[in-house]
Amino acid sequence: WSFSQCVADDFAESCCVKSQNFRPYCKKEASRGRRRPSVMKRLLAVTVATALLLGLRRQQKEPRRDRRRRHFGHRRLAAARPGGVVMWAFGRSATDLFAGTAKKTAGWRYCRGEKEGFKHVRPSLTRLKECVDRSQRFTHVKPWHVRQNVTDFFRAARDAGFTVVAASYRENALAREISSYELVTHQVTSTQKKHDKARDVFCYANLPQLFDVNRRDFVAGVQAAKSTDGLQVIELSFTDVTVDVCESTHRTLSLVSEPLGQRPCKVYSSDHVKTSHHVATMEQRIGKEAANCVTHALADKPAFAWMLDLHRELPPPALRNGSSI
């Protein structure tokens, strides 16, 4: 320690203790350490104390909410809310038809103003609760929308006031992928450009692995929803929705409340069906090169080969697991 350092530190205690030579100066300047702090120091202290107090109050909000949940119980808290539906499904699975019909029949609005309200933001408890409080009681959540643990997501949906999960899975994953490709490229006018894009999509992807991962993520979500106390889960196949959307809608809404399930069905006319060319062959829809890639990838694998028939919605009986998913 140098004399200049001690002066700069206002003869701080650390300086005085470490250097015997500066003790006279420490004694001389001791009174300076007992003087009232300057106005700037006092303002700084008040600012820091205020910030700490506000931070403490924020931390106390969550425990207060937790105490309320423990006191009333998850079921009673959910029962106090009007309820709502989370649709758990991938796209191009008649989700637009089902969601639009359920929303119109129940007289609801979409969460955050659109069917997939959590496409770009995390479905947190705060955002989900805001939807229910604003009477936005339907949302379509795809597995890849959930950026947190899937169990935590369904618990947050339950705590926000959603009461039903409508889980819908399209068994023919290849038909779903081709339909999704057509939706993305339907505004491309050049057939050659469409087929070039299809080659990039279908020739360089590991389709069996993709289908397995998607199914695993979907099933994990269904299991998490079923294990969440206070949520009811209804499982719908692609055929359930496309053959009788009103029946599927009434079954779902009746789980929210009996009167909702008895309302006249108002079928929604979706524009998405116009982008898929179901009557065309796979080669006509994605081009010869991409079709050959798909056939080569799936033809020798029984679990996926049946999907090459794009009009088929269910696997052979030997491959079914007894569930709609």
BELHU-V654690 format. One record per residue. N is the residue number from 1. RES is the residue in three letters. NEAR is the number of other C-alpha atoms within 8 Angstrom. Layout:
N_RES_NEAR / N_RES_NEAR
//
This chain:
1_TRP_7 / 2_SER_5 / 3_PHE_7 / 4_SER_6 / 5_GLN_8 / 6_CYS_13 / 7_VAL_8 / 8_ALA_7 / 9_ASP_8 / 10_ASP_7 / 11_PHE_12 / 12_ALA_9 / 13_GLU_6 / 14_SER_6 / 15_CYS_12 / 16_CYS_13 / 17_VAL_8 / 18_LYS_7 / 19_SER_9 / 20_GLN_7 / 21_ASN_5 / 22_PHE_10 / 23_ARG_10 / 24_PRO_7 / 25_TYR_8 / 26_CYS_11 / 27_LYS_7 / 28_LYS_7 / 29_GLU_10 / 30_ALA_8 / 31_SER_7 / 32_ARG_6 / 33_GLY_6 / 34_ARG_6 / 35_ARG_6 / 36_ARG_4 / 37_PRO_6 / 38_SER_6 / 39_VAL_6 / 40_MET_6 / 41_LYS_8 / 42_ARG_9 / 43_LEU_8 / 44_LEU_8 / 45_ALA_8 / 46_VAL_8 / 47_THR_8 / 48_VAL_8 / 49_ALA_8 / 50_THR_8 / 51_ALA_8 / 52_LEU_8 / 53_LEU_8 / 54_LEU_8 / 55_GLY_8 / 56_LEU_8 / 57_ARG_8 / 58_ARG_8 / 59_GLN_8 / 60_GLN_8 / 61_LYS_8 / 62_GLU_8 / 63_PRO_8 / 64_ARG_8 / 65_ARG_8 / 66_ASP_8 / 67_ARG_8 / 68_ARG_8 / 69_ARG_10 / 70_ARG_8 / 71_HIS_6 / 72_PHE_9 / 73_GLY_8 / 74_HIS_12 / 75_ARG_9 / 76_ARG_8 / 77_LEU_12 / 78_ALA_15 / 79_ALA_8 / 80_ALA_6 / 81_ARG_7 / 82_PRO_6 / 83_GLY_13 / 84_GLY_12 / 85_VAL_13 / 86_VAL_12 / 87_MET_13 / 88_TRP_15 / 89_ALA_14 / 90_PHE_9 / 91_GLY_9 / 92_ARG_9 / 93_SER_11 / 94_ALA_10 / 95_THR_10 / 96_ASP_8 / 97_LEU_13 / 98_PHE_13 / 99_ALA_12 / 100_GLY_12 / 101_THR_15 / 102_ALA_11 / 103_LYS_12 / 104_LYS_11 / 105_THR_12 / 106_ALA_9 / 107_GLY_6 / 108_TRP_11 / 109_ARG_10 / 110_TYR_13 / 111_CYS_15 / 112_ARG_8 / 113_GLY_8 / 114_GLU_8 / 115_LYS_10 / 116_GLU_9 / 117_GLY_14 / 118_PHE_10 / 119_LYS_8 / 120_HIS_6 / 121_VAL_7 / 122_ARG_10 / 123_PRO_10 / 124_SER_8 / 125_LEU_11 / 126_THR_7 / 127_ARG_8 / 128_LEU_13 / 129_LYS_12 / 130_GLU_8 / 131_CYS_12 / 132_VAL_15 / 133_ASP_7 / 134_ARG_6 / 135_SER_8 / 136_GLN_13 / 137_ARG_14 / 138_PHE_15 / 139_THR_13 / 140_HIS_13 / 141_VAL_14 / 142_LYS_10 / 143_PRO_11 / 144_TRP_5 / 145_HIS_12 / 146_VAL_12 / 147_ARG_6 / 148_GLN_7 / 149_ASN_7 / 150_VAL_10 / 151_THR_10 / 152_ASP_8 / 153_PHE_13 / 154_PHE_11 / 155_ARG_9 / 156_ALA_11 / 157_ALA_13 / 158_ARG_14 / 159_ASP_12 / 160_ALA_12 / 161_GLY_14 / 162_PHE_15 / 163_THR_14 / 164_VAL_15 / 165_VAL_13 / 166_ALA_13 / 167_ALA_12 / 168_SER_14 / 169_TYR_13 / 170_ARG_11 / 171_GLU_10 / 172_ASN_12 / 173_ALA_9 / 174_LEU_9 / 175_ALA_10 / 176_ARG_12 / 177_GLU_9 / 178_ILE_10 / 179_SER_11 / 180_SER_10 / 181_TYR_9 / 182_GLU_11 / 183_LEU_10 / 184_VAL_7 / 185_THR_8 / 186_HIS_8 / 187_GLN_5 / 188_VAL_8 / 189_THR_5 / 190_SER_6 / 191_THR_7 / 192_GLN_6 / 193_LYS_8 / 194_LYS_11 / 195_HIS_12 / 196_ASP_8 / 197_LYS_8 / 198_ALA_13 / 199_ARG_13 / 200_ASP_8 / 201_VAL_8 / 202_PHE_11 / 203_CYS_10 / 204_TYR_7 / 205_ALA_7 / 206_ASN_7 / 207_LEU_10 / 208_PRO_9 / 209_GLN_7 / 210_LEU_9 / 211_PHE_9 / 212_ASP_8 / 213_VAL_8 / 214_ASN_8 / 215_ARG_8 / 216_ARG_8 / 217_ASP_9 / 218_PHE_12 / 219_VAL_9 / 220_ALA_9 / 221_GLY_12 / 222_VAL_11 / 223_GLN_8 / 224_ALA_11 / 225_ALA_13 / 226_LYS_10 / 227_SER_6 / 228_THR_11 / 229_ASP_7 / 230_GLY_9 / 231_LEU_12 / 232_GLN_10 / 233_VAL_11 / 234_ILE_9 / 235_GLU_9 / 236_LEU_13 / 237_SER_12 / 238_PHE_13 / 239_THR_7 / 240_ASP_10 / 241_VAL_13 / 242_THR_8 / 243_VAL_6 / 244_ASP_8 / 245_VAL_13 / 246_CYS_10 / 247_GLU_7 / 248_SER_12 / 249_THR_13 / 250_HIS_13 / 251_ARG_9 / 252_THR_12 / 253_LEU_13 / 254_SER_12 / 255_LEU_10 / 256_VAL_13 / 257_SER_8 / 258_GLU_9 / 259_PRO_7 / 260_LEU_11 / 261_GLY_14 / 262_GLN_8 / 263_ARG_9 / 264_PRO_5 / 265_CYS_9 / 266_LYS_9 / 267_VAL_11 / 268_TYR_9 / 269_SER_6 / 270_SER_8 / 271_ASP_6 / 272_HIS_8 / 273_VAL_6 / 274_LYS_6 / 275_THR_10 / 276_SER_9 / 277_HIS_7 / 278_HIS_6 / 279_VAL_4 / 280_ALA_7 / 281_THR_7 / 282_MET_9 / 283_GLU_9 / 284_GLN_8 / 285_ARG_10 / 286_ILE_13 / 287_GLY_12 / 288_LYS_8 / 289_GLU_8 / 290_ALA_14 / 291_ALA_11 / 292_ASN_8 / 293_CYS_10 / 294_VAL_11 / 295_THR_9 / 296_HIS_8 / 297_ALA_10 / 298_LEU_13 / 299_ALA_10 / 300_ASP_7 / 301_LYS_7 / 302_PRO_8 / 303_ALA_6 / 304_PHE_10 / 305_ALA_10 / 306_TRP_10 / 307_MET_13 / 308_LEU_10 / 309_ASP_6 / 310_LEU_10 / 311_HIS_6 / 312_ARG_9 / 313_GLU_11 / 314_LEU_6 / 315_PRO_12 / 316_PRO_7 / 317_PRO_5 / 318_ALA_5 / 319_LEU_7 / 320_ARG_8 / 321_ASN_4 / 322_GLY_4 / 323_SER_5 / 324_SER_7 / 325_ILE_10
//
